[in-house]
Amino acid sequence: MTPEAGRELRTGIGYDAHRLARGIPLVLGGVFLAHDRGPEAHSDGDVLAHAIGDALLGALALGDLGSHFPDSDPRWRGASSLALLEAIADMLRERGARIVNVDATVIAEAPRIAPHVSAMREGLGRSLGIAADRVSVKATTNEQLGALGRGEGIAALATAVVEVKIR
C-alpha cells in the first residue's frame, strides 16, 4: 500500500503474556472461550487485545498499554480489553492517524483457537473501527516448551500498520 501524499506508514509491535489460573474466564479477542483456566490480570487479561493495543500505541510512539491504563487505577479493574482498544483507536484518530491493518498470533497449548478466529476478527475490527479483513488472528503452540508449553500461561504477539500525517 502506498500512503496518500503527505502521509507515511508506521509500524508497531506488541506483546503480552499472562499466567493462567483456575476459575478465571478466558477471553481472547473479546471472545469467551471454554477453558478451565483464564489469565490472572487487572483487566479481563485478553492477551490478544493487549498485544494489538501495544502495537498500535507503538506505531505512534505513544507508550504502552500500562502507561494509559495502569493496573494501579481501579477504573480498569475487570475492564473489557475491547473497550481499551476503542479508546486507543480514538487516540490515534485524534492524532489524524488511520489504522491500516493488524496481524496477531496467540501462543497457547490449549484451548484450540481456530474455531473462534472469525468472531475474534469481527470483534477486534469493530473495536478498532476497521473491517475484519484488515485484522489477522493466528494461533500456535509453544511445542510443550517452557511455561507456555506446559499450559501455565498464554501469550500473544501483534504488529500494526498505521498511516499518519507527515509533520
C-alpha positions as CSV (number, residue, x, y, z in Angstrom):
1,M,0.0,0.0,0.0
2,T,1.2,3.5,-0.9
3,P,0.2,6.1,1.6
4,E,-1.6,9.3,0.5
5,A,0.5,12.3,-0.3
6,G,1.7,14.0,2.9
7,R,1.3,10.8,4.9
8,E,3.5,7.9,5.9
9,L,3.2,4.4,7.2
10,R,4.4,3.4,10.6
11,T,4.6,0.0,12.2
12,G,4.3,-1.1,15.8
13,I,5.0,-4.3,17.7
14,G,3.1,-5.6,20.7
15,Y,3.5,-8.5,23.1
16,D,1.5,-9.6,26.2
17,A,1.6,-12.7,28.4
18,H,-0.4,-13.8,31.5
19,R,-0.2,-16.6,33.9
20,L,-3.3,-18.9,33.8
21,A,-5.2,-19.8,36.9
22,R,-8.3,-22.0,37.6
23,G,-11.7,-20.3,38.0
24,I,-11.0,-17.3,35.8
25,P,-12.8,-16.8,32.4
26,L,-10.6,-16.9,29.3
27,V,-11.2,-14.0,26.9
28,L,-9.3,-13.7,23.6
29,G,-10.1,-11.0,21.1
30,G,-13.2,-10.2,23.1
31,V,-14.5,-13.8,22.8
32,F,-15.1,-16.0,25.8
33,L,-13.5,-19.4,25.3
34,A,-14.5,-22.6,27.2
35,H,-11.4,-23.4,29.2
36,D,-10.7,-24.5,32.8
37,R,-8.3,-21.6,33.3
38,G,-8.0,-17.9,32.5
39,P,-5.5,-15.1,32.9
40,E,-4.5,-13.6,36.2
41,A,-4.9,-9.9,35.3
42,H,-6.2,-6.5,36.4
43,S,-8.4,-6.1,33.4
44,D,-10.0,-9.0,31.6
45,G,-6.5,-10.2,30.7
46,D,-7.2,-10.5,27.0
47,V,-3.6,-11.0,25.8
48,L,-4.6,-10.8,22.1
49,A,-6.3,-7.4,22.5
50,H,-3.4,-6.2,24.8
51,A,-0.7,-7.1,22.2
52,I,-2.7,-5.3,19.5
53,G,-3.1,-2.2,21.7
54,D,0.6,-2.1,22.4
55,A,1.4,-2.5,18.7
56,L,-1.0,0.4,17.8
57,L,0.4,2.7,20.5
58,G,4.0,1.8,19.5
59,A,3.3,2.8,15.9
60,L,2.8,6.3,17.1
61,A,5.3,6.2,19.9
62,L,2.6,6.7,22.5
63,G,4.0,4.5,25.2
64,D,2.4,1.2,26.1
65,L,-0.9,-0.1,27.5
66,G,0.2,0.2,31.1
67,S,1.0,3.9,30.7
68,H,-2.5,4.7,29.5
69,F,-4.5,2.1,31.6
70,P,-2.3,1.4,34.7
71,D,-3.2,-1.6,36.9
72,S,-2.9,0.7,39.8
73,D,-6.1,2.5,38.7
74,P,-9.3,0.9,39.9
75,R,-11.2,2.2,36.9
76,W,-9.5,-0.6,34.8
77,R,-10.3,-3.5,37.2
78,G,-12.0,-6.1,35.1
79,A,-12.2,-3.7,32.1
80,S,-13.1,-5.1,28.7
81,S,-9.9,-5.1,26.6
82,L,-12.1,-4.3,23.6
83,A,-13.1,-1.1,25.3
84,L,-9.4,-0.3,25.8
85,L,-8.9,-0.9,22.0
86,E,-11.7,1.5,21.3
87,A,-10.0,4.2,23.4
88,I,-6.7,3.5,21.7
89,A,-8.3,3.8,18.2
90,D,-9.9,7.1,19.3
91,M,-6.4,8.3,20.4
92,L,-5.0,7.5,17.0
93,R,-7.9,9.2,15.1
94,E,-7.5,12.3,17.3
95,R,-3.9,12.5,16.0
96,G,-5.0,12.1,12.4
97,A,-3.9,8.5,12.1
98,R,-5.7,5.7,10.3
99,I,-5.2,2.0,11.2
100,V,-4.3,0.1,8.1
101,N,-4.1,-3.4,9.5
102,V,-3.1,-5.6,12.4
103,D,-1.6,-9.1,12.4
104,A,-1.5,-11.1,15.6
105,T,-0.6,-14.6,16.9
106,V,-1.8,-16.2,20.1
107,I,0.6,-18.7,21.7
108,A,-1.1,-21.3,23.8
109,E,-1.2,-25.1,24.2
110,A,-5.0,-25.0,24.8
111,P,-7.7,-24.3,24.0
112,R,-8.0,-24.5,20.3
113,I,-8.2,-21.0,18.9
114,A,-9.1,-21.7,15.2
115,P,-12.8,-22.2,15.7
116,H,-13.1,-18.7,17.2
117,V,-10.9,-16.7,14.8
118,S,-13.7,-15.3,12.7
119,A,-15.6,-14.0,15.8
120,M,-12.3,-12.5,17.2
121,R,-11.5,-10.7,13.9
122,E,-15.1,-9.3,13.8
123,G,-15.0,-8.0,17.4
124,L,-11.5,-6.6,17.1
125,G,-12.2,-4.9,13.8
126,R,-15.4,-3.4,15.3
127,S,-13.5,-2.0,18.3
128,L,-10.7,-0.6,16.1
129,G,-13.1,0.8,13.5
130,I,-11.7,-1.2,10.6
131,A,-13.0,-4.1,8.5
132,A,-12.4,-7.6,9.8
133,D,-10.4,-8.4,6.7
134,R,-7.8,-6.0,8.0
135,V,-7.4,-8.0,11.2
136,S,-5.4,-11.2,11.1
137,V,-5.5,-13.6,14.0
138,K,-3.5,-16.8,14.1
139,A,-2.5,-19.3,16.7
140,T,0.4,-21.6,17.5
141,T,1.6,-23.7,20.4
142,N,4.9,-23.5,22.1
143,E,5.5,-27.2,21.3
144,Q,5.4,-28.0,25.0
145,L,8.5,-25.9,25.7
146,G,8.7,-23.7,28.8
147,A,5.9,-22.3,30.9
148,L,3.7,-21.6,27.8
149,G,4.3,-25.1,26.6
150,R,3.3,-26.5,30.0
151,G,0.0,-24.6,29.7
152,E,0.9,-22.3,32.7
153,G,0.3,-19.2,30.6
154,I,-0.8,-17.6,27.4
155,A,0.8,-15.0,25.2
156,A,0.2,-13.0,22.0
157,L,2.3,-11.1,19.6
158,A,1.0,-8.4,17.2
159,T,2.1,-5.9,14.6
160,A,0.2,-2.9,13.4
161,V,0.5,-0.6,10.4
162,V,-0.8,2.9,10.8
163,E,-1.0,5.7,8.3
164,V,-0.1,9.2,9.8
165,K,0.3,12.7,8.6
166,I,4.0,13.7,8.0
167,R,5.0,16.5,10.3
